[in-house]
Amino acid sequence: MRVKSFWKYYSGQEIAPVLTIFIGGNHEASNYLWELYYGGWAAPNIYLLGFAGVVKFGNIRIGGLSGIYNAPNYCLGHHERSPYNDNTMGTGKLTETD
């Protein structure tokens, strides 16, 4: 994959030739990856570990942590929250019809 070509894989226009496993970084389309906060298939043959995750591939365990080291904030802790709540989820709600 080349820089700025992820949309082709995300849309299904292209398929990665080998299994690709990645973590969230600094320069990708974070608005799309937010949907996979806990990990999942970002595109055919491309798996996002999430913002922290571990997978087993054959006999190999692969883990990753996303983020940028910032010395002043390092000891403050990380307070997790769910990526979505009732106000941010706008689809998938069922309603009764007559």
The first five atom37 places (N, CA, C, CB, O) and aatype in JSON, in Angstrom:
{
  "aatype": [12, 1, 19, 11, 15, 13, 17, 11, 18, 18, 15, 7, 5, 6, 9, 0, 14, 19, 10, 16, 9, 13, 9, 7, 7, 2, 8, 6, 0, 15, 2, 18, 10, 17, 6, 10, 18, 18, 7, 7, 17, 0, 0, 14, 2, 9, 18, 10, 10, 7, 13, 0, 7, 19, 19, 11, 13, 7, 2, 9, 1, 9, 7, 7, 10, 15, 7, 9, 18, 2, 0, 14, 2, 18, 4, 10, 7, 8, 8, 6, 1, 15, 14, 18, 2, 3, 2, 16, 12, 7, 16, 7, 11, 10, 16, 6, 16, 3],
  "atom_mask": [
    [1, 1, 1, 1, 1],
    [1, 1, 1, 1, 1],
    [1, 1, 1, 1, 1],
    [1, 1, 1, 1, 1],
    [1, 1, 1, 1, 1],
    [1, 1, 1, 1, 1],
    [1, 1, 1, 1, 1],
    [1, 1, 1, 1, 1],
    [1, 1, 1, 1, 1],
    [1, 1, 1, 1, 1],
    [1, 1, 1, 1, 1],
    [1, 1, 1, 0, 1],
    [1, 1, 1, 1, 1],
    [1, 1, 1, 1, 1],
    [1, 1, 1, 1, 1],
    [1, 1, 1, 1, 1],
    [1, 1, 1, 1, 1],
    [1, 1, 1, 1, 1],
    [1, 1, 1, 1, 1],
    [1, 1, 1, 1, 1],
    [1, 1, 1, 1, 1],
    [1, 1, 1, 1, 1],
    [1, 1, 1, 1, 1],
    [1, 1, 1, 0, 1],
    [1, 1, 1, 0, 1],
    [1, 1, 1, 1, 1],
    [1, 1, 1, 1, 1],
    [1, 1, 1, 1, 1],
    [1, 1, 1, 1, 1],
    [1, 1, 1, 1, 1],
    [1, 1, 1, 1, 1],
    [1, 1, 1, 1, 1],
    [1, 1, 1, 1, 1],
    [1, 1, 1, 1, 1],
    [1, 1, 1, 1, 1],
    [1, 1, 1, 1, 1],
    [1, 1, 1, 1, 1],
    [1, 1, 1, 1, 1],
    [1, 1, 1, 0, 1],
    [1, 1, 1, 0, 1],
    [1, 1, 1, 1, 1],
    [1, 1, 1, 1, 1],
    [1, 1, 1, 1, 1],
    [1, 1, 1, 1, 1],
    [1, 1, 1, 1, 1],
    [1, 1, 1, 1, 1],
    [1, 1, 1, 1, 1],
    [1, 1, 1, 1, 1],
    [1, 1, 1, 1, 1],
    [1, 1, 1, 0, 1],
    [1, 1, 1, 1, 1],
    [1, 1, 1, 1, 1],
    [1, 1, 1, 0, 1],
    [1, 1, 1, 1, 1],
    [1, 1, 1, 1, 1],
    [1, 1, 1, 1, 1],
    [1, 1, 1, 1, 1],
    [1, 1, 1, 0, 1],
    [1, 1, 1, 1, 1],
    [1, 1, 1, 1, 1],
    [1, 1, 1, 1, 1],
    [1, 1, 1, 1, 1],
    [1, 1, 1, 0, 1],
    [1, 1, 1, 0, 1],
    [1, 1, 1, 1, 1],
    [1, 1, 1, 1, 1],
    [1, 1, 1, 0, 1],
    [1, 1, 1, 1, 1],
    [1, 1, 1, 1, 1],
    [1, 1, 1, 1, 1],
    [1, 1, 1, 1, 1],
    [1, 1, 1, 1, 1],
    [1, 1, 1, 1, 1],
    [1, 1, 1, 1, 1],
    [1, 1, 1, 1, 1],
    [1, 1, 1, 1, 1],
    [1, 1, 1, 0, 1],
    [1, 1, 1, 1, 1],
    [1, 1, 1, 1, 1],
    [1, 1, 1, 1, 1],
    [1, 1, 1, 1, 1],
    [1, 1, 1, 1, 1],
    [1, 1, 1, 1, 1],
    [1, 1, 1, 1, 1],
    [1, 1, 1, 1, 1],
    [1, 1, 1, 1, 1],
    [1, 1, 1, 1, 1],
    [1, 1, 1, 1, 1],
    [1, 1, 1, 1, 1],
    [1, 1, 1, 0, 1],
    [1, 1, 1, 1, 1],
    [1, 1, 1, 0, 1],
    [1, 1, 1, 1, 1],
    [1, 1, 1, 1, 1],
    [1, 1, 1, 1, 1],
    [1, 1, 1, 1, 1],
    [1, 1, 1, 1, 1],
    [1, 1, 1, 1, 1]
  ],
  "atom_positions": [
    [[0.84, -1.18, 0.0], [0.0, 0.0, 0.0], [0.88, 1.24, 0.0], [-0.95, 0.0, 1.21], [1.97, 1.25, 0.56]],
    [[0.39, 2.26, -0.63], [1.09, 3.53, -0.65], [0.32, 4.56, 0.16], [1.3, 4.03, -2.09], [-0.88, 4.41, 0.41]],
    [[1.02, 5.58, 0.56], [0.39, 6.66, 1.31], [-0.75, 7.24, 0.47], [1.42, 7.77, 1.68], [-0.62, 7.38, -0.75]],
    [[-1.83, 7.57, 1.11], [-3.02, 8.18, 0.49], [-3.81, 7.24, -0.42], [-2.61, 9.39, -0.3], [-4.59, 7.71, -1.24]],
    [[-3.63, 5.93, -0.3], [-4.38, 5.0, -1.14], [-5.35, 4.14, -0.33], [-3.43, 4.12, -1.91], [-6.0, 3.25, -0.89]],
    [[-5.45, 4.37, 0.98], [-6.29, 3.52, 1.81], [-7.74, 3.52, 1.36], [-6.21, 3.98, 3.25], [-8.42, 2.49, 1.48]],
    [[-8.24, 4.62, 0.85], [-9.65, 4.7, 0.44], [-9.98, 3.65, -0.61], [-9.97, 6.09, -0.1], [-11.1, 3.15, -0.66]],
    [[-9.01, 3.31, -1.45], [-9.26, 2.29, -2.47], [-9.5, 0.92, -1.84], [-8.08, 2.22, -3.45], [-10.32, 0.14, -2.32]],
    [[-8.77, 0.65, -0.76], [-8.95, -0.62, -0.05], [-10.23, -0.59, 0.78], [-7.73, -0.91, 0.85], [-10.98, -1.56, 0.81]],
    [[-10.47, 0.54, 1.45], [-11.66, 0.68, 2.29], [-12.94, 0.54, 1.46], [-11.65, 2.05, 3.01], [-13.91, -0.06, 1.92]],
    [[-12.94, 1.08, 0.25], [-14.11, 1.02, -0.62], [-14.26, -0.33, -1.32], [-14.04, 2.12, -1.66], [-15.31, -0.62, -1.9]],
    [[-13.22, -1.17, -1.26], [-13.27, -2.45, -1.94], [-12.79, -2.39, -3.37], [0.0, 0.0, 0.0], [-12.79, -3.41, -4.07]],
    [[-12.37, -1.21, -3.83], [-11.87, -1.06, -5.19], [-10.6, -1.9, -5.39], [-11.58, 0.42, -5.51], [-10.38, -2.45, -6.47]],
    [[-9.78, -1.98, -4.34], [-8.58, -2.82, -4.39], [-8.58, -3.72, -3.17], [-7.28, -1.95, -4.44], [-9.21, -3.41, -2.15]],
    [[-7.88, -4.84, -3.27], [-7.77, -5.79, -2.16], [-6.29, -5.97, -1.85], [-8.46, -7.16, -2.5], [-5.48, -6.16, -2.76]],
    [[-5.94, -5.91, -0.59], [-4.55, -6.09, -0.18], [-4.07, -7.47, -0.59], [-4.39, -5.88, 1.35], [-4.78, -8.46, -0.36]],
    [[-2.89, -7.57, -1.19], [-2.41, -8.86, -1.67], [-2.02, -9.83, -0.56], [-1.23, -8.64, -2.57], [-1.98, -11.04, -0.78]],
    [[-1.75, -9.32, 0.63], [-1.42, -10.17, 1.78], [-2.19, -9.65, 2.99], [0.12, -10.2, 2.07], [-2.59, -8.48, 3.03]],
    [[-2.39, -10.51, 3.97], [-3.04, -10.08, 5.2], [-2.23, -8.94, 5.81], [-3.18, -11.26, 6.21], [-1.02, -9.06, 6.0]],
    [[-2.89, -7.85, 6.11], [-2.24, -6.67, 6.68], [-2.89, -6.35, 8.01], [-2.32, -5.45, 5.71], [-4.11, -6.19, 8.08]],
    [[-2.09, -6.26, 9.06], [-2.59, -5.96, 10.4], [-1.95, -4.65, 10.83], [-2.28, -7.11, 11.42], [-0.73, -4.5, 10.76]],
    [[-2.77, -3.69, 11.29], [-2.22, -2.4, 11.67], [-2.91, -1.83, 12.9], [-2.33, -1.42, 10.52], [-3.97, -2.31, 13.31]],
    [[-2.3, -0.81, 13.48], [-2.88, -0.1, 14.61], [-3.17, 1.33, 14.18], [-1.93, -0.13, 15.85], [-2.65, 1.79, 13.16]],
    [[-3.99, 2.03, 14.95], [-4.23, 3.44, 14.69], [-2.94, 4.21, 14.9], [0.0, 0.0, 0.0], [-2.19, 3.94, 15.84]],
    [[-2.7, 5.17, 14.05], [-1.48, 5.95, 14.14], [-1.77, 7.43, 14.17], [0.0, 0.0, 0.0], [-2.65, 7.89, 14.89]],
    [[-1.03, 8.15, 13.39], [-1.1, 9.6, 13.43], [-1.66, 10.21, 12.15], [0.26, 10.15, 13.69], [-2.1, 11.36, 12.17]],
    [[-1.64, 9.47, 11.05], [-1.97, 10.09, 9.77], [-3.02, 9.34, 8.95], [-0.73, 10.23, 8.97], [-3.13, 9.59, 7.75]],
    [[-3.76, 8.45, 9.53], [-4.78, 7.76, 8.75], [-6.14, 8.42, 8.95], [-4.84, 6.28, 9.14], [-6.29, 9.37, 9.72]],
    [[-7.12, 7.9, 8.25], [-8.48, 8.44, 8.31], [-9.14, 8.03, 9.62], [-9.33, 7.96, 7.09], [-9.89, 7.05, 9.65]],
    [[-8.87, 8.75, 10.68], [-9.36, 8.36, 12.0], [-10.88, 8.39, 12.08], [-8.77, 9.27, 13.05], [-11.46, 7.69, 12.91]],
    [[-11.54, 9.2, 11.24], [-13.0, 9.22, 11.27], [-13.58, 7.87, 10.86], [-13.54, 10.32, 10.35], [-14.63, 7.48, 11.37]],
    [[-12.93, 7.15, 9.96], [-13.38, 5.82, 9.57], [-12.96, 4.78, 10.62], [-12.82, 5.44, 8.19], [-13.73, 3.88, 10.95]],
    [[-11.76, 4.92, 11.13], [-11.24, 3.93, 12.07], [-11.94, 4.01, 13.42], [-9.75, 4.11, 12.25], [-11.92, 3.03, 14.17]],
    [[-12.56, 5.13, 13.74], [-13.3, 5.26, 15.0], [-14.41, 4.23, 15.07], [-13.88, 6.68, 15.14], [-14.79, 3.79, 16.16]],
    [[-14.94, 3.83, 13.91], [-15.98, 2.8, 13.85], [-15.45, 1.46, 14.35], [-16.52, 2.66, 12.42], [-16.23, 0.6, 14.75]],
    [[-14.13, 1.27, 14.32], [-13.51, 0.02, 14.73], [-12.63, 0.23, 15.95], [-12.69, -0.59, 13.58], [-11.52, -0.3, 16.02]],
    [[-13.11, 1.0, 16.89], [-12.33, 1.37, 18.07], [-11.71, 0.15, 18.75], [-13.21, 2.12, 19.06], [-10.57, 0.2, 19.21]],
    [[-12.46, -0.94, 18.8], [-11.99, -2.16, 19.46], [-11.39, -3.17, 18.48], [-13.13, -2.81, 20.22], [-11.07, -4.29, 18.87]],
    [[-11.24, -2.78, 17.24], [-10.64, -3.64, 16.23], [-11.65, -4.25, 15.3], [0.0, 0.0, 0.0], [-12.85, -4.28, 15.6]],
    [[-11.19, -4.75, 14.16], [-12.05, -5.4, 13.2], [-11.5, -5.23, 11.79], [0.0, 0.0, 0.0], [-10.44, -4.63, 11.58]],
    [[-12.23, -5.76, 10.83], [-11.8, -5.69, 9.44], [-12.06, -4.3, 8.89], [-12.53, -6.75, 8.57], [-13.22, -3.88, 8.79]],
    [[-11.01, -3.59, 8.55], [-11.11, -2.25, 7.98], [-11.39, -2.33, 6.48], [-9.84, -1.44, 8.24], [-11.98, -1.41, 5.91]],
    [[-10.96, -3.4, 5.86], [-11.14, -3.63, 4.43], [-10.83, -5.1, 4.19], [-10.22, -2.68, 3.55], [-10.29, -5.77, 5.07]],
    [[-11.16, -5.62, 3.0], [-10.81, -7.02, 2.73], [-9.3, -7.25, 2.9], [-11.25, -7.42, 1.3], [-8.49, -6.56, 2.28]],
    [[-8.95, -8.19, 3.73], [-7.57, -8.58, 4.0], [-6.77, -7.55, 4.79], [-6.88, -8.85, 2.7], [-5.54, -7.63, 4.87]],
    [[-7.46, -6.57, 5.39], [-6.79, -5.55, 6.22], [-7.51, -5.48, 7.56], [-6.79, -4.15, 5.51], [-8.69, -5.15, 7.63]],
    [[-6.78, -5.81, 8.63], [-7.37, -5.87, 9.97], [-6.77, -4.8, 10.88], [-7.15, -7.26, 10.59], [-5.55, -4.67, 10.99]],
    [[-7.64, -4.04, 11.51], [-7.23, -3.03, 12.49], [-7.26, -3.65, 13.88], [-8.15, -1.76, 12.41], [-8.28, -4.21, 14.28]],
    [[-6.16, -3.54, 14.6], [-6.11, -4.06, 15.96], [-6.95, -3.23, 16.92], [-4.67, -4.12, 16.45], [-7.17, -3.65, 18.06]],
    [[-7.4, -2.1, 16.5], [-8.08, -1.19, 17.4], [-7.05, -0.26, 18.0], [0.0, 0.0, 0.0], [-5.89, -0.24, 17.58]],
    [[-7.46, 0.5, 18.97], [-6.51, 1.43, 19.57], [-5.61, 0.74, 20.58], [-7.26, 2.58, 20.24], [-4.63, 1.32, 21.04]],
    [[-5.93, -0.49, 20.91], [-5.07, -1.39, 21.68], [-5.65, -2.78, 21.47], [-5.0, -0.99, 23.23], [-6.82, -3.01, 21.74]],
    [[-4.84, -3.69, 20.99], [-5.39, -5.01, 20.73], [-4.33, -6.07, 20.52], [0.0, 0.0, 0.0], [-3.15, -5.77, 20.34]],
    [[-4.78, -7.32, 20.56], [-3.91, -8.48, 20.35], [-4.69, -9.49, 19.52], [-3.44, -9.1, 21.73], [-5.87, -9.74, 19.78]],
    [[-4.03, -10.08, 18.53], [-4.62, -11.16, 17.75], [-3.6, -12.28, 17.66], [-5.05, -10.68, 16.33], [-2.4, -12.07, 17.85]],
    [[-4.08, -13.47, 17.37], [-3.19, -14.6, 17.16], [-3.27, -15.0, 15.7], [-3.56, -15.81, 18.1], [-4.36, -15.26, 15.18]],
    [[-2.15, -15.04, 15.03], [-2.06, -15.4, 13.62], [-1.16, -16.62, 13.52], [-1.5, -14.21, 12.74], [0.06, -16.52, 13.64]],
    [[-1.77, -17.78, 13.31], [-1.0, -19.03, 13.37], [-0.48, -19.21, 14.79], [0.0, 0.0, 0.0], [-1.26, -19.22, 15.74]],
    [[0.81, -19.36, 14.93], [1.43, -19.5, 16.25], [2.03, -18.19, 16.75], [2.5, -20.57, 16.21], [2.77, -18.18, 17.74]],
    [[1.72, -17.11, 16.09], [2.29, -15.81, 16.46], [1.22, -14.94, 17.08], [2.91, -15.11, 15.22], [0.12, -14.8, 16.54]],
    [[1.53, -14.36, 18.22], [0.63, -13.4, 18.86], [1.13, -11.99, 18.5], [0.58, -13.61, 20.42], [2.29, -11.66, 18.73]],
    [[0.23, -11.17, 17.95], [0.59, -9.83, 17.5], [-0.2, -8.83, 18.34], [0.3, -9.63, 15.97], [-1.42, -8.93, 18.44]],
    [[0.48, -7.88, 18.92], [-0.18, -6.88, 19.74], [0.25, -5.49, 19.36], [0.0, 0.0, 0.0], [1.33, -5.29, 18.8]],
    [[-0.6, -4.52, 19.64], [-0.26, -3.15, 19.34], [-0.98, -2.17, 20.24], [0.0, 0.0, 0.0], [-2.09, -2.42, 20.71]],
    [[-0.34, -1.05, 20.47], [-0.91, 0.06, 21.22], [-0.8, 1.31, 20.36], [-0.19, 0.26, 22.6], [0.26, 1.58, 19.79]],
    [[-1.85, 2.05, 20.26], [-1.84, 3.27, 19.47], [-1.68, 4.46, 20.39], [-3.12, 3.4, 18.63], [-2.09, 4.42, 21.55]],
    [[-1.1, 5.5, 19.88], [-0.98, 6.72, 20.66], [0.35, 7.41, 20.42], [0.0, 0.0, 0.0], [1.23, 6.87, 19.76]],
    [[0.47, 8.57, 20.96], [1.68, 9.35, 20.84], [2.21, 9.6, 22.25], [1.43, 10.7, 20.07], [1.47, 10.06, 23.12]],
    [[3.47, 9.29, 22.46], [4.07, 9.5, 23.78], [4.19, 10.99, 24.07], [5.45, 8.82, 23.88], [4.68, 11.76, 23.24]],
    [[3.72, 11.37, 25.25], [3.8, 12.76, 25.69], [4.22, 12.7, 27.16], [2.42, 13.53, 25.5], [3.42, 12.35, 28.03]],
    [[5.47, 13.05, 27.43], [6.05, 12.91, 28.77], [5.2, 13.55, 29.87], [7.42, 13.51, 28.79], [4.98, 12.9, 30.9]],
    [[4.71, 14.79, 29.73], [3.93, 15.39, 30.82], [2.62, 14.65, 31.12], [3.62, 16.83, 30.49], [2.14, 14.67, 32.25]],
    [[2.05, 13.99, 30.12], [0.77, 13.31, 30.3], [0.91, 11.83, 30.62], [-0.06, 13.48, 29.08], [-0.09, 11.17, 30.91]],
    [[2.11, 11.3, 30.56], [2.32, 9.86, 30.68], [1.75, 9.27, 31.98], [3.8, 9.55, 30.59], [1.15, 8.2, 31.96]],
    [[1.93, 9.95, 33.08], [1.49, 9.42, 34.38], [0.06, 9.81, 34.75], [2.43, 9.9, 35.46], [-0.39, 9.48, 35.85]],
    [[-0.65, 10.5, 33.87], [-2.01, 10.94, 34.19], [-3.03, 9.81, 34.08], [-2.41, 12.07, 33.28], [-4.12, 9.9, 34.65]],
    [[-2.7, 8.77, 33.36], [-3.64, 7.65, 33.2], [-4.44, 7.78, 31.92], [0.0, 0.0, 0.0], [-4.47, 8.82, 31.28]],
    [[-5.08, 6.7, 31.58], [-5.92, 6.66, 30.39], [-7.31, 6.25, 30.85], [-5.36, 5.67, 29.3], [-7.49, 5.15, 31.37]],
    [[-8.27, 7.1, 30.66], [-9.62, 6.84, 31.13], [-10.48, 6.46, 29.92], [-10.22, 8.07, 31.87], [-10.91, 7.32, 29.15]],
    [[-10.72, 5.16, 29.78], [-11.44, 4.67, 28.61], [-12.91, 5.04, 28.68], [-11.29, 3.17, 28.48], [-13.49, 5.2, 29.75]],
    [[-13.48, 5.17, 27.49], [-14.91, 5.4, 27.36], [-15.37, 4.7, 26.09], [-15.25, 6.92, 27.33], [-14.58, 4.46, 25.19]],
    [[-16.61, 4.4, 26.04], [-17.18, 3.78, 24.86], [-17.12, 4.75, 23.69], [-18.63, 3.31, 25.12], [-17.36, 5.95, 23.88]],
    [[-16.81, 4.27, 22.47], [-16.71, 5.2, 21.36], [-18.05, 5.8, 20.93], [-16.09, 4.51, 20.19], [-18.08, 6.85, 20.29]],
    [[-19.14, 5.15, 21.27], [-20.47, 5.66, 20.9], [-21.38, 5.67, 22.11], [-21.09, 4.81, 19.76], [-21.18, 4.91, 23.06]],
    [[-22.38, 6.53, 22.08], [-23.42, 6.54, 23.1], [-24.77, 6.73, 22.41], [-23.17, 7.66, 24.16], [-24.82, 6.78, 21.18]],
    [[-25.85, 6.82, 23.16], [-27.18, 6.94, 22.57], [-27.32, 8.18, 21.68], [-28.22, 6.98, 23.66], [-28.1, 8.16, 20.73]],
    [[-26.6, 9.24, 21.98], [-26.7, 10.46, 21.19], [-25.91, 10.4, 19.89], [-26.23, 11.64, 22.0], [-26.24, 11.11, 18.94]],
    [[-24.88, 9.58, 19.83], [-24.06, 9.51, 18.62], [-24.44, 8.37, 17.7], [-22.61, 9.38, 19.0], [-23.97, 8.33, 16.56]],
    [[-25.28, 7.45, 18.14], [-25.74, 6.36, 17.28], [-27.05, 6.79, 16.64], [-25.9, 5.01, 18.08], [-28.07, 6.92, 17.33]],
    [[-27.03, 7.0, 15.34], [-28.24, 7.46, 14.67], [-28.87, 6.45, 13.76], [0.0, 0.0, 0.0], [-29.95, 6.69, 13.23]],
    [[-28.23, 5.3, 13.55], [-28.8, 4.3, 12.66], [-29.02, 3.01, 13.41], [-27.9, 4.07, 11.44], [-28.47, 2.8, 14.49]],
    [[-29.82, 2.16, 12.83], [-30.04, 0.85, 13.42], [-31.14, 0.79, 14.46], [0.0, 0.0, 0.0], [-31.38, -0.27, 15.03]],
    [[-31.82, 1.91, 14.71], [-32.9, 1.89, 15.69], [-34.17, 1.39, 15.01], [-33.13, 3.29, 16.32], [-34.54, 1.86, 13.93]],
    [[-34.83, 0.45, 15.63], [-36.04, -0.13, 15.06], [-37.25, 0.62, 15.58], [-36.14, -1.63, 15.38], [-37.31, 1.0, 16.75]],
    [[-38.22, 0.81, 14.69], [-39.49, 1.42, 15.09], [-40.61, 0.55, 14.57], [-39.62, 2.89, 14.56], [-40.46, -0.12, 13.54]],
    [[-41.7, 0.55, 15.27], [-42.86, -0.22, 14.83], [-43.61, 0.53, 13.74], [-43.81, -0.52, 16.02], [-43.7, 1.76, 13.76]],
    [[-44.15, -0.22, 12.8], [-44.97, 0.37, 11.74], [-46.37, -0.23, 11.82], [-44.34, 0.13, 10.33], [-46.56, -1.31, 12.37]],
    [[-47.33, 0.47, 11.28], [-48.72, -0.03, 11.31], [-48.92, -1.17, 10.36], [-49.69, 1.07, 10.98], [-50.03, -1.7, 10.26]]
  ]
}
